[in-house]
Amino acid sequence: MGVLAGLVLFTFAIAILANTFSPDSENAQDPLVQMQLKERLMPIGKSRIAQ
């Protein structure tokens, strides 16, 4: 039981550390980043066709 509790606490500690050190989403408002993201998420067939 103690090992399971330790693993659960370790999981929560990892999650908290990941949220602490993750980059902020300030780049999400940048128009260039938005355009690149839109191109990456576009279906393959649409991105390869000349317009």
Order of alpha helices (4+ residues) and beta strands (2+ residues): alpha-alpha-alpha
